[in-house]
Amino acid sequence: MTFLLVFCFAVFVFYLATHQENNSTIEPVRQAEATTKFPEDSISLADLNVPVRTIAPKVEDTVPVIEVVAPNLHPDTLVNFAETLIGIPYKYASTDPSIGFDCSGFVTYVFNHFDVKVPRSTRDFENTGTEIPLPTVRRGDLILFTGTDSTERIIGHMGIIVSNDNGKVKFIHSTSGKAYGVTITDYNKYYQGRFVKTIRVLHQPG
């Protein structure tokens, strides 16, 4: 009987000791699990040494403002000289009369003949001069159009106003169209669909 009591007591002590040891091991694990977060909550890309791609802010496509300085150039003088170039063929990206002009190359050549600097590309005329209403244009003003695709409202063609006879406007330009060179054209329905604006870069007398 005494032996049985001793044996039972030993088993009870062993049970308590084992149970206490398991609790002391499991509890810290539970606590660690409770305080451990998944990587997306606690680890940044910098911690993982992963290179981060930086997206640069979008820079708006802007056209610089260009001032044309020609205080002594009379519009008639400019257009008279331009008209002497009628018949010179169209040549893309050229300002050389011996081989031809593109539209802006023609305008550039005419102004440069009088030592007046103007933008070389049609697009750069967007912020050049003073915008004026089409009905008020006069000889020597500039007229700006889109390219051949009029749905893209970007300046892609230009000419110099030759006359405005009660709203009947004519302009001189170098065209890649049927005339394929420097010619005087009526402001017709085709060009009305491509019209962007008219600008004044020379002082108009009177």
KELUM-648279 format. One record per atom (N, C-alpha, C): residue number from 1; residue in one letter; x, y, z. Coordinates in steps of 0.05 Angstrom, whole numbers, plus 5000, padded with zeros to 4 digits. Atoms other than C-alpha are relative to their C-alpha. Layout:
BEGIN
   n res   px   py   pz
 NUM   A    X    Y    Z
...
//
This chain:
BEGIN
   n res   px   py   pz
   1   M 5017 4976 5000
   1   M 5000 5000 5000
   1   M 5017 5025 5000
   2   T 4982 4977 4999
   2   T 5056 5047 5018
   2   T 5014 5004 4974
   3   F 4986 4999 5025
   3   F 5092 5030 4954
   3   F 4983 5012 4978
   4   L 5019 4989 5020
   4   L 5030 5046 4913
   4   L 4997 5029 5003
   5   L 5003 4971 4996
   5   L 5022 5114 4945
   5   L 5024 5015 4990
   6   V 4975 4987 5009
   6   V 5095 5131 4932
   6   V 5001 5001 4970
   7   F 4999 5001 5029
   7   F 5089 5109 4860
   7   F 4981 5021 4987
   8   C 5020 4980 5011
   8   C 5026 5151 4848
   8   C 5010 5028 5004
   9   F 4989 4974 4995
   9   F 5059 5211 4880
   9   F 5022 5008 4980
  10   A 4978 4995 5019
  10   A 5120 5204 4835
  10   A 4989 5006 4973
  11   V 5012 4995 5027
  11   V 5076 5200 4773
  11   V 4988 5028 4999
  12   F 5012 4974 4999
  12   F 5039 5263 4795
  12   F 5020 5022 4998
  13   V 4979 4980 5001
  13   V 5103 5302 4806
  13   V 5012 5002 4972
  14   F 4989 5001 5027
  14   F 5130 5279 4739
  14   F 4981 5015 4980
  15   Y 5020 4988 5017
  15   Y 5065 5302 4706
  15   Y 5001 5031 5002
  16   L 4998 4971 4995
  16   L 5069 5371 4738
  16   L 5025 5012 4987
  17   A 4975 4990 5011
  17   A 5141 5380 4718
  17   A 5000 5001 4970
  18   T 5001 5001 5029
  18   T 5129 5359 4646
  18   T 4981 5021 4989
  19   H 5020 4981 5009
  19   H 5067 5403 4638
  19   H 5010 5029 5002
  20   Q 4989 4973 4996
  20   Q 5102 5464 4666
  20   Q 5022 5007 4979
  21   E 4979 4996 5020
  21   E 5161 5454 4618
  21   E 4989 5006 4973
  22   N 5013 4996 5026
  22   N 5115 5449 4558
  22   N 4988 5028 4998
  23   N 5012 4973 5000
  23   N 5078 5513 4578
  23   N 5022 5021 4997
  24   S 4979 4980 5001
  24   S 5143 5551 4587
  24   S 5013 5001 4972
  25   T 4989 5000 5027
  25   T 5165 5530 4517
  25   T 4980 5011 4980
  26   I 5020 4993 5020
  26   I 5099 5540 4480
  26   I 4992 5030 5002
  27   E 5009 4973 4997
  27   E 5081 5607 4510
  27   E 5017 5021 4986
  28   P 4984 4981 5015
  28   P 5141 5646 4484
  28   P 4996 4998 4970
  29   V 5004 5004 5029
  29   V 5129 5615 4415
  29   V 4974 5014 4992
  30   R 5026 4987 5006
  30   R 5056 5639 4418
  30   R 5003 5030 5000
  31   Q 4996 4971 4998
  31   Q 5078 5708 4440
  31   Q 5016 5010 4975
  32   A 4985 4992 5023
  32   A 5129 5710 4384
  32   A 4983 5001 4975
  33   E 5017 5001 5023
  33   E 5078 5689 4333
  33   E 4980 5023 5000
  34   A 5020 4978 4998
  34   A 5029 5741 4359
  34   A 5012 5027 4992
  35   T 4988 4974 5005
  35   T 5079 5797 4351
  35   T 5015 5000 4973
  36   T 4987 5001 5025
  36   T 5109 5773 4285
  36   T 4981 5007 4977
  37   K 5017 4992 5022
  37   K 5082 5806 4222
  37   K 5011 4988 4974
  38   F 4991 5010 5026
  38   F 5084 5782 4151
  38   F 5018 5021 4987
  39   P 4981 4982 5012
  39   P 5139 5812 4108
  39   P 4988 5025 4988
  40   E 5011 4976 5013
  40   E 5093 5859 4070
  40   E 4991 5021 5020
  41   D 5007 4980 4979
  41   D 5074 5892 4136
  41   D 5024 5012 5013
  42   S 4978 4991 4983
  42   S 5142 5898 4166
  42   S 5027 5004 4986
  43   I 4974 4998 5014
  43   I 5197 5894 4113
  43   I 4997 5017 4975
  44   S 5002 4983 5023
  44   S 5209 5949 4062
  44   S 5019 4989 4978
  45   L 4982 5008 5022
  45   L 5243 5942 3994
  45   L 5029 5008 5007
  46   A 4973 4992 4992
  46   A 5302 5979 4024
  46   A 5013 4979 5018
  47   D 4990 5021 4982
  47   D 5308 5925 4078
  47   D 5009 4976 4985
  48   L 4993 5024 5016
  48   L 5311 5872 4024
  48   L 5021 5006 4979
  49   N 4980 4991 5019
  49   N 5362 5912 3984
  49   N 4991 4997 4971
  50   V 5011 5001 5027
  50   V 5316 5913 3923
  50   V 5001 5027 4988
  51   P 4999 4973 5012
  51   P 5330 5971 3876
  51   P 4972 5010 4994
  52   V 5026 4988 5005
  52   V 5271 6018 3872
  52   V 5001 5018 4976
  53   R 5001 4984 5025
  53   R 5253 6047 3804
  53   R 4984 5026 5006
  54   T 5013 4974 4995
  54   T 5237 6121 3810
  54   T 4989 5010 4973
  55   I 5012 4989 5024
  55   I 5188 6149 3759
  55   I 5001 5030 5000
  56   A 4997 4971 5001
  56   A 5206 6219 3738
  56   A 4973 5013 4995
  57   P 5025 4986 5005
  57   P 5150 6270 3740
  57   P 4998 5008 4971
  58   K 5004 4993 5028
  58   K 5119 6285 3672
  58   K 5006 5029 4996
  59   V 4993 4973 5008
  59   V 5147 6346 3639
  59   V 4983 5008 4976
  60   E 5017 4992 5021
  60   E 5098 6383 3597
  60   E 5016 5010 4975
  61   D 4987 4992 5025
  61   D 5117 6393 3524
  61   D 4994 5029 4995
  62   T 5005 4971 5002
  62   T 5126 6468 3520
  62   T 5017 5011 4977
  63   V 4986 4987 5022
  63   V 5147 6514 3463
  63   V 5009 5027 5010
  64   P 4990 4975 4989
  64   P 5192 6573 3481
  64   P 4988 5024 4986
  65   V 5009 4975 5011
  65   V 5170 6644 3471
  65   V 5024 5013 4985
  66   I 4978 4989 5017
  66   I 5212 6675 3414
  66   I 4991 5027 4989
  67   E 5006 4973 5009
  67   E 5213 6749 3399
  67   E 5015 5006 4974
  68   V 4988 4992 5025
  68   V 5225 6772 3328
  68   V 5005 5030 5001
  69   V 4993 4972 4999
  69   V 5262 6838 3326
  69   V 5006 5010 4972
  70   A 4996 4989 5028
  70   A 5254 6876 3260
  70   A 4986 5027 4999
  71   P 5014 4975 4999
  71   P 5236 6948 3275
  71   P 5000 5016 4974
  72   N 4998 4984 5024
  72   N 5257 6975 3207
  72   N 4992 4985 4975
  73   L 5007 5015 5024
  73   L 5232 6920 3161
  73   L 4970 5004 4994
  74   H 5027 4995 5008
  74   H 5170 6941 3123
  74   H 4987 4974 4989
  75   P 5013 5025 5010
  75   P 5119 6885 3109
  75   P 5000 4998 4969
  76   D 4999 5001 5029
  76   D 5116 6904 3035
  76   D 5027 4991 4989
  77   T 4973 5008 5008
  77   T 5191 6897 3029
  77   T 5004 4970 5003
  78   L 4998 5029 4995
  78   L 5187 6827 3060
  78   L 4986 4984 4979
  79   V 5017 5016 5019
  79   V 5131 6802 3015
  79   V 5010 5004 4971
  80   N 4990 4996 5027
  80   N 5160 6834 2952
  80   N 5024 4981 4995
  81   F 4977 5019 5004
  81   F 5224 6793 2963
  81   F 4990 4972 4999
  82   A 5011 5027 5000
  82   A 5184 6730 2979
  82   A 4989 4993 4973
  83   E 5012 5005 5026
  83   E 5148 6736 2913
  83   E 5020 4995 4978
  84   T 4979 5006 5020
  84   T 5214 6734 2875
  84   T 5009 4971 5001
  85   L 4992 5028 4997
  85   L 5223 6663 2900
  85   L 4979 4980 4990
  86   I 5021 5018 5010
  86   I 5159 6636 2868
  86   I 5011 4981 4978
  87   G 4991 5020 5019
  87   G 5173 6572 2830
  87   G 5023 4983 5010
  88   I 4979 5017 4989
  88   I 5231 6547 2872
  88   I 4987 4975 5012
  89   P 5014 5024 4992
  89   P 5215 6474 2886
  89   P 5000 4995 5030
  90   Y 5001 5008 4972
  90   Y 5196 6442 2952
  90   Y 5023 4981 5005
  91   K 4979 5018 4991
  91   K 5252 6409 2989
  91   K 4999 4997 5030
  92   Y 5003 5004 4971
  92   Y 5243 6379 3058
  92   Y 5025 5007 5015
  93   A 4979 4993 4981
  93   A 5286 6408 3114
  93   A 5022 5018 4987
  94   S 4980 4983 5014
  94   S 5320 6458 3067
  94   S 4993 5030 5002
  95   T 5002 4971 5002
  95   T 5332 6533 3070
  95   T 5017 5011 4977
  96   D 4982 4993 5022
  96   D 5375 6533 3008
  96   D 4984 5003 4974
  97   P 5016 4996 5025
  97   P 5342 6565 2946
  97   P 5011 4985 4976
  98   S 4989 5014 5023
  98   S 5389 6528 2900
  98   S 4989 4971 4997
  99   I 5011 5027 5001
  99   I 5356 6462 2918
  99   I 4970 5000 5008
 100   G 5028 4998 4993
 100   G 5289 6484 2947
 100   G 4996 5006 5029
 101   F 5008 4993 4972
 101   F 5252 6500 3012
 101   F 4978 4981 5010
 102   D 5025 5008 4987
 102   D 5205 6468 3060
 102   D 4986 5025 5009
 103   C 5016 4976 4994
 103   C 5151 6514 3088
 103   C 5014 5019 5019
 104   S 4986 4983 4981
 104   S 5190 6539 3148
 104   S 5027 5009 4990
 105   G 4975 4992 5012
 105   G 5254 6539 3109
 105   G 4997 5024 4982
 106   F 5006 4977 5017
 106   F 5222 6587 3060
 106   F 4997 5026 5017
 107   V 5005 4977 4983
 107   V 5198 6634 3115
 107   V 5026 5009 5013
 108   T 4974 4994 4988
 108   T 5266 6630 3150
 108   T 5018 5015 4980
 109   Y 4982 4988 5020
 109   Y 5303 6647 3086
 109   Y 4991 5028 4994
 110   V 5010 4973 5006
 110   V 5259 6707 3071
 110   V 5007 5020 5022
 111   F 4993 4982 4978
 111   F 5268 6737 3140
 111   F 5030 5004 5003
 112   N 4971 4999 4996
 112   N 5342 6720 3144
 112   N 5013 5018 4978
 113   H 4990 4983 5021
 113   H 5352 6757 3078
 113   H 5003 5029 5010
 114   F 4999 4973 4989
 114   F 5339 6820 3118
 114   F 5012 5000 5028
 115   D 4986 5003 4975
 115   D 5381 6797 3177
 115   D 4981 5000 5024
 116   V 5020 5003 4978
 116   V 5319 6782 3219
 116   V 4999 4970 5007
 117   K 5001 5028 4991
 117   K 5322 6719 3260
 117   K 4972 4992 5008
 118   V 5026 5011 4993
 118   V 5260 6676 3265
 118   V 5005 4970 5006
 119   P 4997 5029 4995
 119   P 5248 6604 3289
 119   P 5004 4985 4974
 120   R 4996 5016 5024
 120   R 5270 6550 3241
 120   R 4977 4980 4995
 121   S 5021 5020 5004
 121   S 5213 6501 3254
 121   S 4973 5014 5003
 122   T 5027 4989 4998
 122   T 5139 6514 3245
 122   T 4990 4999 5029
 123   R 5010 5004 4973
 123   R 5125 6488 3315
 123   R 5009 5023 5018
 124   D 4989 4979 4983
 124   D 5169 6542 3346
 124   D 4987 5027 4995
 125   F 5015 4975 5004
 125   F 5124 6596 3316
 125   F 4975 5002 5017
 126   E 5024 5001 4983
 126   E 5070 6576 3365
 126   E 4998 5023 5019
 127   N 5000 4978 4980
 127   N 5091 6628 3416
 127   N 5017 5024 4990
 128   T 4986 4978 5012
 128   T 5122 6678 3368
 128   T 4981 5021 4990
 129   G 5017 4978 5010
 129   G 5093 6746 3352
 129   G 4975 5004 5017
 130   T 5025 4993 4987
 130   T 5024 6771 3371
 130   T 4977 4987 4984
 131   E 5023 5012 5014
 131   E 4962 6730 3354
 131   E 4979 5021 4993
 132   I 5020 4981 5009
 132   I 4911 6769 3313
 132   I 4977 4985 4987
 133   P 5022 5013 5013
 133   P 4842 6753 3286
 133   P 5005 4998 4970
 134   L 4996 5004 5029
 134   L 4842 6725 3215
 134   L 4989 5023 4983
 135   P 5010 4978 5017
 135   P 4797 6780 3187
 135   P 5016 5025 5000
 136   T 4984 4975 4999
 136   T 4847 6833 3208
 136   T 5028 4997 4989
 137   V 4973 5004 5010
 137   V 4909 6803 3175
 137   V 5007 5020 4978
 138   R 4991 4982 5021
 138   R 4951 6847 3131
 138   R 5025 4988 4987
 139   R 4976 5009 5015
 139   R 5008 6837 3081
 139   R 5024 4999 5019
 140   G 4976 5004 4983
 140   G 5069 6809 3118
 140   G 4995 4985 5025
 141   D 5006 5016 4977
 141   D 5032 6775 3174
 141   D 5004 4970 4993
 142   L 4996 5029 5004
 142   L 5041 6699 3183
 142   L 4975 4985 5006
 143   I 5023 5018 4996
 143   I 4989 6645 3178
 143   I 5010 4972 5006
 144   L 4990 5026 4991
 144   L 4998 6579 3214
 144   L 4978 4978 4997
 145   F 5018 5022 5005
 145   F 4966 6512 3198
 145   F 5010 4975 5015
 146   T 4991 5027 4991
 146   T 4967 6440 3223
 146   T 5016 4988 4977
 147   G 4988 5015 5022
 147   G 5005 6388 3184
 147   G 4977 4989 4983
 148   T 5021 5010 5018
 148   T 4967 6348 3131
 148   T 4979 4985 5015
 149   D 5020 5013 4984
 149   D 4931 6310 3186
 149   D 4988 5022 5019
 150   S 5012 4977 4986
 150   S 4884 6365 3211
 150   S 4989 4991 5028
 151   T 5010 5008 4974
 151   T 4861 6322 3270
 151   T 5021 5003 5022
 152   E 4978 4995 4981
 152   E 4929 6333 3303
 152   E 5004 5030 5000
 153   R 5000 4970 5000
 153   R 4924 6406 3324
 153   R 5027 5011 5008
 154   I 4972 4991 4996
 154   I 4999 6417 3322
 154   I 5009 5015 4975
 155   I 4991 4985 5023
 155   I 5030 6470 3277
 155   I 5019 4984 4983
 156   G 4983 5016 5017
 156   G 5060 6436 3217
 156   G 5004 5013 4972
 157   H 4997 4986 5026
 157   H 5055 6487 3159
 157   H 4995 5029 5005
 158   M 5003 4971 4996
 158   M 5058 6562 3150
 158   M 5005 5014 4974
 159   G 4995 4982 5023
 159   G 5059 6619 3101
 159   G 5000 5029 5008
 160   I 5000 4971 4996
 160   I 5064 6694 3094
 160   I 4976 5012 4985
 161   I 5023 4988 5012
 161   I 5002 6735 3081
 161   I 5009 5019 4977
 162   V 4994 4983 5023
 162   V 5004 6768 3012
 162   V 4979 5022 4998
 163   S 5021 4980 5002
 163   S 4936 6803 3014
 163   S 4976 4991 5015
 164   N 5026 5005 4987
 164   N 4869 6809 3049
 164   N 4981 5020 4987
 165   D 5019 4982 5015
 165   D 4817 6837 3001
 165   D 4972 4995 5010
 166   N 5027 5003 4988
 166   N 4754 6844 3043
 166   N 4994 4971 5008
 167   G 5004 5027 4990
 167   G 4764 6776 3075
 167   G 5010 4978 4981
 168   K 4988 5020 5019
 168   K 4793 6741 3013
 168   K 5030 5001 5004
 169   V 4971 5001 4991
 169   V 4861 6721 3041
 169   V 5016 4983 4981
 170   K 4981 5015 5016
 170   K 4920 6699 2999
 170   K 5026 4999 5016
 171   F 4975 5002 4986
 171   F 4986 6674 3026
 171   F 5021 4986 4982
 172   I 4978 5012 5015
 172   I 5054 6653 2998
 172   I 5014 4980 5018
 173   H 4988 5021 4984
 173   H 5086 6589 3020
 173   H 5014 4980 4982
 174   S 4988 5022 5015
 174   S 5128 6529 2999
 174   S 4984 4975 5008
 175   T 5018 5023 4994
 175   T 5081 6470 2993
 175   T 5011 4974 4987
 176   S 4993 5026 5011
 176   S 5092 6396 2983
 176   S 4976 4989 4984
 177   G 5024 5008 5015
 177   G 5023 6393 2949
 177   G 5004 5002 4970
 178   K 5000 5001 5029
 178   K 5005 6399 2876
 178   K 5020 5020 4988
 179   A 4981 4980 5011
 179   A 5046 6462 2863
 179   A 5029 4992 5006
 180   Y 4974 5011 4992
 180   Y 5106 6429 2898
 180   Y 5022 5021 4998
 181   G 4980 4979 4999
 181   G 5144 6492 2912
 181   G 4988 5026 5010
 182   V 5009 4974 4990
 182   V 5137 6566 2928
 182   V 4977 5010 4981
 183   T 5024 4992 5015
 183   T 5068 6591 2906
 183   T 4982 5018 5017
 184   I 5020 4985 4985
 184   I 5012 6638 2925
 184   I 4973 4985 4999
 185   T 5024 5017 4998
 185   T 4949 6603 2949
 185   T 4977 5016 5013
 186   D 5024 4989 4986
 186   D 4878 6625 2967
 186   D 4996 4986 5026
 187   Y 5008 5012 4975
 187   Y 4855 6613 3037
 187   Y 4973 4985 4995
 188   N 5023 5015 5009
 188   N 4807 6559 3013
 188   N 4990 4981 5022
 189   K 5013 5018 4980
 189   K 4764 6506 3048
 189   K 5020 4980 5011
 190   Y 4980 5020 4991
 190   Y 4822 6457 3051
 190   Y 5018 5012 5022
 191   Y 4983 4988 4979
 191   Y 4866 6506 3089
 191   Y 4984 5011 5023
 192   Q 5017 4992 4977
 192   Q 4808 6531 3130
 192   Q 4998 4977 5020
 193   G 5001 5023 4982
 193   G 4804 6460 3159
 193   G 5025 4995 5015
 194   R 4974 5003 4987
 194   R 4877 6463 3177
 194   R 5009 5025 5016
 195   F 4992 4975 4988
 195   F 4878 6534 3204
 195   F 5004 4998 5030
 196   V 4994 4999 4971
 196   V 4910 6545 3273
 196   V 4997 5029 5009
 197   K 5002 4972 4992
 197   K 4920 6620 3278
 197   K 5017 5017 4982
 198   T 4983 4980 5015
 198   T 4950 6683 3247
 198   T 5014 5017 5021
 199   I 4983 4985 4981
 199   I 5006 6722 3280
 199   I 5013 5024 4986
 200   R 4987 4976 5010
 200   R 5039 6790 3271
 200   R 5028 5002 5013
 201   V 4973 4998 4990
 201   V 5115 6795 3277
 201   V 5014 5026 4991
 202   L 4989 4975 5010
 202   L 5127 6860 3239
 202   L 4981 5023 5007
 203   H 5017 4976 4996
 203   H 5103 6930 3254
 203   H 4985 5007 4975
 204   Q 5016 4992 5022
 204   Q 5046 6948 3209
 204   Q 4995 5030 4999
 205   P 5003 4970 5001
 205   P 5046 7021 3186
 205   P 4970 5008 4999
 206   G 5027 4990 5001
 206   G 4984 7063 3194
 206   G 4983 4989 5022
//
